[in-house]
């Protein structure tokens, strides 16, 4: 089955100016202290579990109670996306 692009992908494909604005915002957001610390913490946990950079496709995922566990990256990154 072929991958189908979402509506935002189609929008940014035909709207280079809009894409550049989004990228500028994302760069600024990623520099925030809170986001940097969040990524540092996730990398630290990943290294402790021995999965950082080994290509196993696992991510550190958070539960609602604050605990973390290992999960397939595709499952972890797909959760909580808006759906039609």
Backbone as XML, in Angstrom:
<?xml version="1.0"?>
<chain id="A" units="angstrom">
  <residue number="1" name="UNK">
    <atom name="N" x="0.842" y="-1.172" z="0.000"/>
    <atom name="CA" x="0.000" y="0.000" z="0.000"/>
    <atom name="C" x="0.888" y="1.236" z="0.000"/>
  </residue>
  <residue number="2" name="UNK">
    <atom name="N" x="0.606" y="2.173" z="-0.889"/>
    <atom name="CA" x="1.393" y="3.400" z="-1.001"/>
    <atom name="C" x="1.027" y="4.371" z="0.109"/>
  </residue>
  <residue number="3" name="UNK">
    <atom name="N" x="2.028" y="5.133" z="0.536"/>
    <atom name="CA" x="1.805" y="6.133" z="1.580"/>
    <atom name="C" x="1.075" y="7.336" z="0.978"/>
  </residue>
  <residue number="4" name="UNK">
    <atom name="N" x="0.061" y="7.802" z="1.663"/>
    <atom name="CA" x="-0.690" y="8.964" z="1.196"/>
    <atom name="C" x="-0.312" y="10.177" z="2.039"/>
  </residue>
  <residue number="5" name="UNK">
    <atom name="N" x="-0.072" y="11.292" z="1.376"/>
    <atom name="CA" x="0.295" y="12.519" z="2.079"/>
    <atom name="C" x="-0.931" y="13.124" z="2.732"/>
  </residue>
  <residue number="6" name="UNK">
    <atom name="N" x="-0.723" y="13.746" z="3.875"/>
    <atom name="CA" x="-1.804" y="14.416" z="4.570"/>
    <atom name="C" x="-2.076" y="15.778" z="3.973"/>
  </residue>
  <residue number="7" name="UNK">
    <atom name="N" x="-3.112" y="16.430" z="4.476"/>
    <atom name="CA" x="-3.485" y="17.728" z="3.932"/>
    <atom name="C" x="-2.434" y="18.796" z="4.234"/>
  </residue>
  <residue number="8" name="UNK">
    <atom name="N" x="-1.761" y="18.703" z="5.396"/>
    <atom name="CA" x="-0.735" y="19.711" z="5.696"/>
    <atom name="C" x="0.467" y="19.524" z="4.772"/>
  </residue>
  <residue number="9" name="UNK">
    <atom name="N" x="0.791" y="18.292" z="4.428"/>
    <atom name="CA" x="1.894" y="18.035" z="3.499"/>
    <atom name="C" x="1.589" y="18.659" z="2.149"/>
  </residue>
  <residue number="10" name="UNK">
    <atom name="N" x="0.374" y="18.479" z="1.691"/>
    <atom name="CA" x="-0.029" y="19.052" z="0.408"/>
    <atom name="C" x="0.001" y="20.579" z="0.472"/>
  </residue>
  <residue number="11" name="UNK">
    <atom name="N" x="-0.436" y="21.132" z="1.588"/>
    <atom name="CA" x="-0.441" y="22.585" z="1.755"/>
    <atom name="C" x="0.970" y="23.157" z="1.662"/>
  </residue>
  <residue number="12" name="UNK">
    <atom name="N" x="1.909" y="22.564" z="2.423"/>
    <atom name="CA" x="3.271" y="23.092" z="2.445"/>
    <atom name="C" x="4.015" y="22.830" z="1.144"/>
  </residue>
  <residue number="13" name="UNK">
    <atom name="N" x="3.631" y="21.793" z="0.409"/>
    <atom name="CA" x="4.267" y="21.504" z="-0.874"/>
    <atom name="C" x="4.008" y="22.625" z="-1.875"/>
  </residue>
  <residue number="14" name="UNK">
    <atom name="N" x="2.831" y="23.217" z="-1.797"/>
    <atom name="CA" x="2.488" y="24.296" z="-2.727"/>
    <atom name="C" x="2.616" y="25.686" z="-2.141"/>
  </residue>
  <residue number="15" name="UNK">
    <atom name="N" x="3.143" y="25.793" z="-0.940"/>
    <atom name="CA" x="3.210" y="27.073" z="-0.240"/>
    <atom name="C" x="4.570" y="27.233" z="0.431"/>
  </residue>
  <residue number="16" name="UNK">
    <atom name="N" x="5.596" y="27.536" z="-0.350"/>
    <atom name="CA" x="6.963" y="27.611" z="0.166"/>
    <atom name="C" x="7.104" y="28.673" z="1.257"/>
  </residue>
  <residue number="17" name="UNK">
    <atom name="N" x="6.444" y="29.811" z="1.102"/>
    <atom name="CA" x="6.538" y="30.880" z="2.108"/>
    <atom name="C" x="5.970" y="30.405" z="3.445"/>
  </residue>
  <residue number="18" name="UNK">
    <atom name="N" x="4.832" y="29.740" z="3.391"/>
    <atom name="CA" x="4.203" y="29.212" z="4.590"/>
    <atom name="C" x="5.100" y="28.167" z="5.258"/>
  </residue>
  <residue number="19" name="UNK">
    <atom name="N" x="5.742" y="27.318" z="4.461"/>
    <atom name="CA" x="6.658" y="26.310" z="4.989"/>
    <atom name="C" x="7.843" y="26.966" z="5.699"/>
  </residue>
  <residue number="20" name="UNK">
    <atom name="N" x="8.386" y="28.023" z="5.116"/>
    <atom name="CA" x="9.510" y="28.720" z="5.736"/>
    <atom name="C" x="9.117" y="29.364" z="7.063"/>
  </residue>
  <residue number="21" name="UNK">
    <atom name="N" x="7.895" y="29.874" z="7.156"/>
    <atom name="CA" x="7.404" y="30.458" z="8.408"/>
    <atom name="C" x="7.286" y="29.366" z="9.464"/>
  </residue>
  <residue number="22" name="UNK">
    <atom name="N" x="6.746" y="28.220" z="9.073"/>
    <atom name="CA" x="6.606" y="27.096" z="10.002"/>
    <atom name="C" x="7.973" y="26.636" z="10.501"/>
  </residue>
  <residue number="23" name="UNK">
    <atom name="N" x="8.933" y="26.515" z="9.603"/>
    <atom name="CA" x="10.277" y="26.070" z="9.987"/>
    <atom name="C" x="10.948" y="27.064" z="10.927"/>
  </residue>
  <residue number="24" name="UNK">
    <atom name="N" x="10.753" y="28.356" z="10.687"/>
    <atom name="CA" x="11.325" y="29.379" z="11.565"/>
    <atom name="C" x="10.733" y="29.262" z="12.964"/>
  </residue>
  <residue number="25" name="UNK">
    <atom name="N" x="9.423" y="29.065" z="13.040"/>
    <atom name="CA" x="8.764" y="28.890" z="14.338"/>
    <atom name="C" x="9.302" y="27.647" z="15.041"/>
  </residue>
  <residue number="26" name="UNK">
    <atom name="N" x="9.439" y="26.548" z="14.299"/>
    <atom name="CA" x="9.896" y="25.301" z="14.895"/>
    <atom name="C" x="11.321" y="25.424" z="15.424"/>
  </residue>
  <residue number="27" name="UNK">
    <atom name="N" x="12.191" y="26.118" z="14.684"/>
    <atom name="CA" x="13.560" y="26.330" z="15.153"/>
    <atom name="C" x="13.568" y="27.105" z="16.466"/>
  </residue>
  <residue number="28" name="UNK">
    <atom name="N" x="12.731" y="28.128" z="16.538"/>
    <atom name="CA" x="12.637" y="28.940" z="17.753"/>
    <atom name="C" x="12.089" y="28.109" z="18.917"/>
  </residue>
  <residue number="29" name="UNK">
    <atom name="N" x="11.063" y="27.322" z="18.658"/>
    <atom name="CA" x="10.446" y="26.492" z="19.682"/>
    <atom name="C" x="11.434" y="25.458" z="20.222"/>
  </residue>
  <residue number="30" name="UNK">
    <atom name="N" x="12.199" y="24.842" z="19.318"/>
    <atom name="CA" x="13.142" y="23.799" z="19.718"/>
    <atom name="C" x="14.288" y="24.330" z="20.565"/>
  </residue>
  <residue number="31" name="UNK">
    <atom name="N" x="14.518" y="25.635" z="20.547"/>
    <atom name="CA" x="15.583" y="26.243" z="21.344"/>
    <atom name="C" x="15.142" y="26.581" z="22.760"/>
  </residue>
  <residue number="32" name="UNK">
    <atom name="N" x="13.839" y="26.497" z="23.028"/>
    <atom name="CA" x="13.348" y="26.824" z="24.365"/>
    <atom name="C" x="13.969" y="25.896" z="25.394"/>
  </residue>
  <residue number="33" name="UNK">
    <atom name="N" x="14.280" y="26.459" z="26.549"/>
    <atom name="CA" x="14.934" y="25.707" z="27.615"/>
    <atom name="C" x="14.137" y="24.453" z="27.990"/>
  </residue>
  <residue number="34" name="UNK">
    <atom name="N" x="12.825" y="24.581" z="28.066"/>
    <atom name="CA" x="11.969" y="23.459" z="28.435"/>
    <atom name="C" x="12.094" y="22.309" z="27.429"/>
  </residue>
  <residue number="35" name="UNK">
    <atom name="N" x="12.104" y="22.631" z="26.145"/>
    <atom name="CA" x="12.203" y="21.606" z="25.102"/>
    <atom name="C" x="13.591" y="20.973" z="25.071"/>
  </residue>
  <residue number="36" name="UNK">
    <atom name="N" x="14.623" y="21.786" z="25.259"/>
    <atom name="CA" x="15.984" y="21.258" z="25.286"/>
    <atom name="C" x="16.121" y="20.277" z="26.451"/>
  </residue>
  <residue number="37" name="UNK">
    <atom name="N" x="15.635" y="20.686" z="27.630"/>
    <atom name="CA" x="15.712" y="19.814" z="28.803"/>
    <atom name="C" x="14.923" y="18.531" z="28.603"/>
  </residue>
  <residue number="38" name="UNK">
    <atom name="N" x="13.788" y="18.620" z="27.930"/>
    <atom name="CA" x="12.967" y="17.438" z="27.659"/>
    <atom name="C" x="13.740" y="16.446" z="26.796"/>
  </residue>
  <residue number="39" name="UNK">
    <atom name="N" x="14.381" y="16.938" z="25.742"/>
    <atom name="CA" x="15.154" y="16.055" z="24.866"/>
    <atom name="C" x="16.359" y="15.457" z="25.586"/>
  </residue>
  <residue number="40" name="UNK">
    <atom name="N" x="17.008" y="16.263" z="26.413"/>
    <atom name="CA" x="18.162" y="15.777" z="27.175"/>
    <atom name="C" x="17.737" y="14.638" z="28.097"/>
  </residue>
  <residue number="41" name="UNK">
    <atom name="N" x="16.614" y="14.807" z="28.771"/>
    <atom name="CA" x="16.113" y="13.781" z="29.691"/>
    <atom name="C" x="15.794" y="12.480" z="28.947"/>
  </residue>
  <residue number="42" name="UNK">
    <atom name="N" x="15.147" y="12.592" z="27.786"/>
    <atom name="CA" x="14.807" y="11.397" z="27.017"/>
    <atom name="C" x="16.056" y="10.678" z="26.518"/>
  </residue>
  <residue number="43" name="UNK">
    <atom name="N" x="17.055" y="11.446" z="26.087"/>
    <atom name="CA" x="18.304" y="10.827" z="25.645"/>
    <atom name="C" x="18.997" y="10.124" z="26.811"/>
  </residue>
  <residue number="44" name="UNK">
    <atom name="N" x="18.970" y="10.752" z="27.980"/>
    <atom name="CA" x="19.604" y="10.162" z="29.157"/>
    <atom name="C" x="18.974" y="8.807" z="29.479"/>
  </residue>
  <residue number="45" name="UNK">
    <atom name="N" x="17.652" y="8.757" z="29.472"/>
    <atom name="CA" x="16.947" y="7.501" z="29.751"/>
    <atom name="C" x="17.254" y="6.464" z="28.669"/>
  </residue>
  <residue number="46" name="UNK">
    <atom name="N" x="17.264" y="6.901" z="27.420"/>
    <atom name="CA" x="17.558" y="6.005" z="26.305"/>
    <atom name="C" x="18.950" y="5.398" z="26.442"/>
  </residue>
  <residue number="47" name="UNK">
    <atom name="N" x="19.925" y="6.219" z="26.849"/>
    <atom name="CA" x="21.284" y="5.712" z="27.041"/>
    <atom name="C" x="21.337" y="4.717" z="28.196"/>
  </residue>
  <residue number="48" name="UNK">
    <atom name="N" x="20.622" y="5.021" z="29.281"/>
    <atom name="CA" x="20.599" y="4.122" z="30.433"/>
    <atom name="C" x="20.030" y="2.761" z="30.050"/>
  </residue>
  <residue number="49" name="UNK">
    <atom name="N" x="19.033" y="2.762" z="29.193"/>
    <atom name="CA" x="18.400" y="1.508" z="28.780"/>
    <atom name="C" x="19.204" y="0.797" z="27.693"/>
  </residue>
  <residue number="50" name="UNK">
    <atom name="N" x="20.249" y="1.461" z="27.178"/>
    <atom name="CA" x="21.119" y="0.850" z="26.181"/>
    <atom name="C" x="20.559" y="0.850" z="24.782"/>
  </residue>
  <residue number="51" name="UNK">
    <atom name="N" x="19.601" y="1.713" z="24.491"/>
    <atom name="CA" x="18.988" y="1.707" z="23.164"/>
    <atom name="C" x="19.317" y="2.946" z="22.343"/>
  </residue>
  <residue number="52" name="UNK">
    <atom name="N" x="20.068" y="3.883" z="22.901"/>
    <atom name="CA" x="20.353" y="5.118" z="22.163"/>
    <atom name="C" x="21.350" y="4.850" z="21.039"/>
  </residue>
  <residue number="53" name="UNK">
    <atom name="N" x="20.921" y="5.095" z="19.807"/>
    <atom name="CA" x="21.810" y="4.985" z="18.655"/>
    <atom name="C" x="22.098" y="3.572" z="18.183"/>
  </residue>
  <residue number="54" name="UNK">
    <atom name="N" x="21.393" y="2.566" z="18.673"/>
    <atom name="CA" x="21.687" y="1.206" z="18.227"/>
    <atom name="C" x="20.763" y="0.737" z="17.107"/>
  </residue>
  <residue number="55" name="UNK">
    <atom name="N" x="19.840" y="1.590" z="16.681"/>
    <atom name="CA" x="18.993" y="1.259" z="15.540"/>
    <atom name="C" x="17.918" y="0.237" z="15.819"/>
  </residue>
  <residue number="56" name="UNK">
    <atom name="N" x="17.507" y="0.068" z="17.066"/>
    <atom name="CA" x="16.485" y="-0.924" z="17.386"/>
    <atom name="C" x="15.069" y="-0.414" z="17.161"/>
  </residue>
  <residue number="57" name="UNK">
    <atom name="N" x="14.917" y="0.872" z="16.836"/>
    <atom name="CA" x="13.595" y="1.422" z="16.551"/>
    <atom name="C" x="12.739" y="1.677" z="17.771"/>
  </residue>
  <residue number="58" name="UNK">
    <atom name="N" x="13.346" y="1.709" z="18.958"/>
    <atom name="CA" x="12.595" y="1.924" z="20.200"/>
    <atom name="C" x="12.762" y="3.369" z="20.680"/>
  </residue>
  <residue number="59" name="UNK">
    <atom name="N" x="11.718" y="3.873" z="21.310"/>
    <atom name="CA" x="11.705" y="5.199" z="21.920"/>
    <atom name="C" x="11.345" y="5.065" z="23.389"/>
  </residue>
  <residue number="60" name="UNK">
    <atom name="N" x="11.718" y="6.075" z="24.163"/>
    <atom name="CA" x="11.249" y="6.166" z="25.538"/>
    <atom name="C" x="9.887" y="6.846" z="25.473"/>
  </residue>
  <residue number="61" name="UNK">
    <atom name="N" x="8.872" y="6.206" z="26.019"/>
    <atom name="CA" x="7.520" y="6.731" z="25.992"/>
    <atom name="C" x="7.062" y="7.022" z="27.414"/>
  </residue>
  <residue number="62" name="UNK">
    <atom name="N" x="6.248" y="8.047" z="27.559"/>
    <atom name="CA" x="5.753" y="8.434" z="28.877"/>
    <atom name="C" x="4.334" y="7.939" z="29.103"/>
  </residue>
  <residue number="63" name="UNK">
    <atom name="N" x="4.095" y="7.436" z="30.306"/>
    <atom name="CA" x="2.737" y="7.095" z="30.714"/>
    <atom name="C" x="2.140" y="8.303" z="31.416"/>
  </residue>
  <residue number="64" name="UNK">
    <atom name="N" x="0.843" y="8.289" z="31.624"/>
    <atom name="CA" x="0.173" y="9.426" z="32.260"/>
    <atom name="C" x="0.621" y="9.644" z="33.697"/>
  </residue>
  <residue number="65" name="UNK">
    <atom name="N" x="1.057" y="8.575" z="34.365"/>
    <atom name="CA" x="1.504" y="8.719" z="35.753"/>
    <atom name="C" x="2.950" y="9.215" z="35.866"/>
  </residue>
  <residue number="66" name="UNK">
    <atom name="N" x="3.613" y="9.480" z="34.718"/>
    <atom name="CA" x="4.961" y="10.021" z="34.729"/>
    <atom name="C" x="6.059" y="9.005" z="34.548"/>
  </residue>
  <residue number="67" name="UNK">
    <atom name="N" x="5.728" y="7.717" z="34.614"/>
    <atom name="CA" x="6.750" y="6.699" z="34.410"/>
    <atom name="C" x="7.049" y="6.572" z="32.919"/>
  </residue>
  <residue number="68" name="UNK">
    <atom name="N" x="8.196" y="5.961" z="32.612"/>
    <atom name="CA" x="8.587" y="5.791" z="31.214"/>
    <atom name="C" x="8.773" y="4.312" z="30.905"/>
  </residue>
  <residue number="69" name="UNK">
    <atom name="N" x="8.619" y="3.976" z="29.635"/>
    <atom name="CA" x="8.835" y="2.606" z="29.179"/>
    <atom name="C" x="9.267" y="2.648" z="27.724"/>
  </residue>
  <residue number="70" name="UNK">
    <atom name="N" x="9.836" y="1.543" z="27.243"/>
    <atom name="CA" x="10.295" y="1.466" z="25.861"/>
    <atom name="C" x="9.140" y="1.042" z="24.961"/>
  </residue>
  <residue number="71" name="UNK">
    <atom name="N" x="9.080" y="1.689" z="23.793"/>
    <atom name="CA" x="7.990" y="1.421" z="22.858"/>
    <atom name="C" x="8.505" y="1.641" z="21.444"/>
  </residue>
  <residue number="72" name="UNK">
    <atom name="N" x="7.888" y="0.952" z="20.468"/>
    <atom name="CA" x="8.248" y="1.179" z="19.078"/>
    <atom name="C" x="8.098" y="2.659" z="18.756"/>
  </residue>
  <residue number="73" name="UNK">
    <atom name="N" x="9.083" y="3.216" z="18.071"/>
    <atom name="CA" x="9.072" y="4.638" z="17.754"/>
    <atom name="C" x="7.830" y="5.027" z="16.957"/>
  </residue>
  <residue number="74" name="UNK">
    <atom name="N" x="7.416" y="4.185" z="16.023"/>
    <atom name="CA" x="6.261" y="4.510" z="15.192"/>
    <atom name="C" x="4.987" y="4.614" z="16.017"/>
  </residue>
  <residue number="75" name="UNK">
    <atom name="N" x="4.844" y="3.762" z="17.016"/>
    <atom name="CA" x="3.662" y="3.812" z="17.893"/>
    <atom name="C" x="3.702" y="5.053" z="18.776"/>
  </residue>
  <residue number="76" name="UNK">
    <atom name="N" x="4.873" y="5.330" z="19.335"/>
    <atom name="CA" x="5.035" y="6.450" z="20.251"/>
    <atom name="C" x="4.794" y="7.787" z="19.546"/>
  </residue>
  <residue number="77" name="UNK">
    <atom name="N" x="5.305" y="7.919" z="18.350"/>
    <atom name="CA" x="5.210" y="9.196" z="17.632"/>
    <atom name="C" x="3.860" y="9.386" z="16.964"/>
  </residue>
  <residue number="78" name="UNK">
    <atom name="N" x="3.107" y="8.328" z="16.792"/>
    <atom name="CA" x="1.810" y="8.428" z="16.133"/>
    <atom name="C" x="0.685" y="8.754" z="17.120"/>
  </residue>
  <residue number="79" name="UNK">
    <atom name="N" x="0.906" y="8.520" z="18.392"/>
    <atom name="CA" x="-0.135" y="8.716" z="19.388"/>
    <atom name="C" x="-0.479" y="10.191" z="19.546"/>
  </residue>
  <residue number="80" name="UNK">
    <atom name="N" x="-1.717" y="10.456" z="19.836"/>
    <atom name="CA" x="-2.229" y="11.805" z="20.127"/>
    <atom name="C" x="-2.202" y="12.751" z="18.952"/>
  </residue>
  <residue number="81" name="UNK">
    <atom name="N" x="-2.154" y="12.219" z="17.759"/>
    <atom name="CA" x="-2.289" y="13.081" z="16.572"/>
    <atom name="C" x="-3.781" y="13.288" z="16.340"/>
  </residue>
  <residue number="82" name="UNK">
    <atom name="N" x="-4.095" y="14.449" z="15.799"/>
    <atom name="CA" x="-5.515" y="14.702" z="15.529"/>
    <atom name="C" x="-5.962" y="13.835" z="14.367"/>
  </residue>
  <residue number="83" name="UNK">
    <atom name="N" x="-7.164" y="13.351" z="14.472"/>
    <atom name="CA" x="-7.712" y="12.492" z="13.426"/>
    <atom name="C" x="-9.008" y="13.106" z="12.923"/>
  </residue>
  <residue number="84" name="UNK">
    <atom name="N" x="-9.315" y="12.799" z="11.655"/>
    <atom name="CA" x="-10.548" y="13.311" z="11.062"/>
    <atom name="C" x="-11.740" y="12.553" z="11.556"/>
  </residue>
</chain>
